[in-house]
Structure formats: C-alpha cells, structure tokens
Amino acid sequence: MIQFSSTFAELDQFLSGATTTLCVAFLSALIGLGVGFGLLLLRTSRWVPLQRLARMYLSFVRGTPLLVQIFLIYYALPGLAGIDLPPLGAGVIALSLNSGAFASEILRGGLSAIPRTQFDAAQALGLSRLDEWFRVILPQLARLVLPPMLNELVLLVQGTALLSVISVVDLTRAAQNVMNTTYRPFEALTVAALIYFIGLFALGHGTRVLRRKLPGAR
C-alpha cells in the first residue's frame, strides 16, 4: 500500500538535497559561462593551435558521457595531478567544464545572429571597444542566448543527479537515503520527482519574466 507519511517525515532531507542541487547547478552554470567565453575566444583566435585545442575540447565533451567526465575528475585527477578533491568540488568542476563546452556553442550561435551592421554602427559612433560590447552587443546577445542557456541550466539541474554516485548529497541522493530508511522507494522517488518538477517549472517561469524585461524585448 502506498503511504507517504513516513516519507514526508523526512522532508527536511529532501529540502536540504534540493538546496544542494540548485546551488551546484547555478554555480556550475556561472563557471561554465566563463569557460564558454574562454572557449569562444580560443575558437576565434588567429592562432590555429588554439583553435584546434578548443575544437578538441568540444569534441571530447560532446563525445563522452557526463558520468565518465565526473569519474575522471573525481577518481583520475587525484592520481594524475595529486589533487584530492572533495565530492562536491569535483562535481562542480565536472559540471562546469561540461557546461562550458555547450555554453561556447550557444554564445557562438548568438554572436553569429547579431548583424555585422551593429558592430559597424557602434564603431561609427566612436564607441570604445568596451562600450561597444556592454552597450550594444551584450544586451542583444543576452536576449538571444537566454532561451538556450535556460535549457542548459535545466540540463545541469538534471545532471546533478549523477553526482549522487560520488556521494554528493543532492536531491537524488537524499531520496536514496530516505528510501533506505523508510523502505518506501516509490514514495521517496515520487517526492523527489515532484520537487524537481516544481523547481524547474519555477525556473522556467522566472526566466520568461526576465526575458520580457530585457531591453528591446516585446
């Protein structure tokens, strides 16, 4: 018989795991955005070896499972570089490096969608390079890349579930812990799924509101 009373009694574990999930996802997205900009600069560099390095990195990330990348950072990196990473730190690094590859593609697509006349007009007005980017290019780029970046953030939230295999107590791991103590797997996983759904639904709604407030939005 389905019974949620014992599962709801452990609601604090679910909420703690959900907090960890969101913090890891947002931090990974922020770092991944920086990695994405760095890769974009490498890909647009005039030095061919840097372009090839960026393409090799992108090919590796897109061609290997995220779980394998997590294992490489957590298990292989300490042996190769002598760096002992805690599970949470290894998880953030793995997700950030993975997200950075896809963020680079999103940013490149957004830049290619901005007409070249926008750059020419900014130069004709005598704007400095910094003003050109912050006052002309970046507002347009933000509006263009927001929807795909939201999709990437959703994937990151979902991807945090894989961190449970290296003992990060995210929402999925919390559900497993509750399941092991209550012996109610259906109820524990159902509660976790509902929390995931509510969080991602709120995230999507908030992003749509933010997009309407961007300059030039209709």
C-alpha positions in Angstrom: 0.0 0.0 0.0 1.3 3.5 -0.9 1.8 5.6 2.2 3.6 8.9 2.3 3.6 9.7 6.0 7.0 8.2 6.8 8.5 9.8 3.7 7.1 13.3 4.5 8.6 13.0 7.9 12.0 13.2 6.2 11.0 16.3 4.2 14.0 18.2 5.7 16.4 15.8 3.9 14.6 16.4 0.6 14.8 20.2 1.0 18.4 20.1 2.0 19.2 17.9 -1.0 17.2 20.3 -3.3 19.2 23.3 -2.0 22.4 21.5 -2.8 21.1 20.6 -6.2 20.2 24.2 -7.1 23.4 25.7 -5.6 25.6 23.2 -7.6 23.6 23.8 -10.8 23.7 27.6 -10.6 27.4 27.7 -9.6 28.3 25.3 -12.4 26.3 27.4 -14.9 28.1 30.6 -13.8 31.6 29.0 -14.0 30.5 27.2 -17.2 29.6 30.6 -18.8 33.1 31.8 -18.0 34.6 28.6 -19.6 32.3 29.2 -22.6 33.6 32.7 -23.1 37.1 31.4 -22.9 36.5 28.7 -25.4 34.8 31.2 -27.7 37.9 33.4 -27.6 40.1 30.4 -28.4 37.9 29.4 -31.3 38.0 32.9 -32.8 41.8 33.3 -32.2 44.0 33.9 -35.1 46.4 31.3 -33.8 45.5 27.9 -35.3 46.8 25.7 -32.5 44.4 27.5 -30.1 41.5 26.9 -32.4 42.4 23.2 -32.7 42.7 22.9 -28.9 39.2 24.4 -28.4 37.8 22.0 -31.1 39.4 19.0 -29.4 38.0 20.0 -26.1 34.5 20.5 -27.5 34.7 17.1 -29.3 35.8 15.3 -26.1 33.0 16.8 -24.0 30.3 16.2 -26.6 31.6 12.7 -27.4 31.8 11.3 -23.9 29.1 10.8 -21.2 28.8 13.2 -18.4 29.1 10.4 -15.9 32.5 9.4 -17.3 33.7 13.0 -17.1 32.6 13.1 -13.4 34.6 9.9 -12.7 37.6 11.4 -14.5 37.6 14.5 -12.3 36.9 12.7 -9.0 38.9 9.5 -9.4 41.5 10.0 -12.1 42.6 13.6 -11.4 43.9 13.0 -7.9 46.1 10.2 -9.2 47.4 12.2 -12.2 47.8 15.6 -10.6 47.9 14.8 -6.9 44.9 16.9 -6.2 42.5 15.4 -3.7 39.1 16.9 -4.4 36.0 16.6 -2.2 33.0 15.1 -3.9 31.1 18.5 -4.1 34.1 20.3 -5.5 34.7 17.5 -8.1 31.1 17.6 -9.1 31.1 21.4 -9.6 34.2 21.2 -11.7 32.9 18.4 -13.9 29.6 20.0 -14.5 31.2 23.4 -15.1 33.6 22.0 -17.7 30.8 20.1 -19.4 28.5 23.1 -19.4 31.3 25.4 -20.7 31.5 23.4 -23.9 27.8 23.8 -24.7 27.8 27.4 -23.5 30.5 28.2 -26.0 28.3 26.8 -28.8 25.3 28.9 -27.6 27.4 32.1 -27.4 28.9 31.5 -30.8 25.4 31.0 -32.3 24.2 34.1 -30.6 27.0 36.3 -31.9 26.5 35.0 -35.4 22.9 36.1 -35.2 23.8 39.7 -34.5 24.1 41.6 -37.8 27.5 42.9 -38.6 26.0 46.3 -39.1 25.6 46.6 -35.3 29.3 46.4 -34.9 29.9 48.9 -37.7 27.3 51.3 -36.3 29.0 51.2 -32.8 32.4 51.9 -34.4 30.9 54.7 -36.5 29.5 56.4 -33.3 33.0 56.4 -31.9 32.2 54.0 -29.0 35.2 52.4 -27.3 35.5 48.6 -27.6 34.2 48.2 -24.0 31.2 50.5 -24.6 30.5 48.7 -27.9 30.2 45.4 -26.1 28.4 46.4 -23.0 26.0 48.9 -24.6 25.4 47.4 -28.0 26.4 43.8 -28.3 25.9 42.2 -24.9 22.2 43.3 -24.4 21.3 41.8 -27.8 23.4 38.7 -27.1 21.7 38.2 -23.7 18.3 38.3 -25.3 19.4 35.8 -28.0 21.1 33.2 -25.8 18.7 33.3 -22.8 16.4 30.6 -24.0 19.1 28.1 -24.9 21.0 28.9 -21.7 17.9 28.1 -19.8 17.8 24.8 -21.4 21.4 24.2 -20.5 20.6 25.2 -16.9 17.8 22.7 -16.8 20.2 20.0 -18.1 22.6 21.0 -15.3 19.9 20.6 -12.7 19.1 17.2 -14.1 22.8 16.3 -14.4 23.4 16.9 -10.7 21.6 13.7 -10.1 24.7 11.9 -11.4 26.7 13.4 -8.6 25.0 11.0 -6.2 27.3 8.3 -7.4 30.3 10.2 -5.8 28.4 10.7 -2.6 27.2 14.3 -3.1 24.0 14.6 -1.1 21.9 16.2 -3.7 18.1 15.7 -4.1 18.6 12.3 -5.7 21.0 11.1 -3.0 18.6 12.4 -0.4 15.8 10.4 -1.9 18.0 7.3 -1.8 18.9 7.9 1.8 15.2 8.3 2.7 14.3 5.2 0.7 16.9 3.2 2.6 15.5 4.3 6.0 11.8 4.1 5.2 11.8 1.2 2.7 9.4 3.2 0.6 11.2 3.6 -2.8 8.1 4.7 -4.7 7.1 7.4 -2.3 10.7 8.7 -1.9 11.4 8.9 -5.6 7.9 10.5 -6.2 8.6 13.2 -3.8 12.0 13.9 -5.3 10.5 14.0 -8.8 7.8 16.5 -7.7 10.5 18.7 -6.2 12.5 18.6 -9.4 9.4 19.5 -11.4 8.4 22.4 -9.2 11.9 23.8 -9.2 12.3 23.6 -12.9 8.9 25.0 -13.6 9.6 28.0 -11.4 13.0 28.4 -13.1 11.3 28.4 -16.5 8.7 30.9 -15.5 11.2 33.2 -13.9 13.4 33.2 -17.0 10.4 34.1 -19.2 9.7 37.1 -17.0 13.3 38.1 -17.1 13.4 37.8 -20.9 10.4 40.2 -21.2 12.3 42.8 -19.1 15.4 42.7 -21.2 16.0 45.9 -23.4 14.3 45.6 -26.7 12.0 42.7 -25.7 8.5 42.8 -26.9 
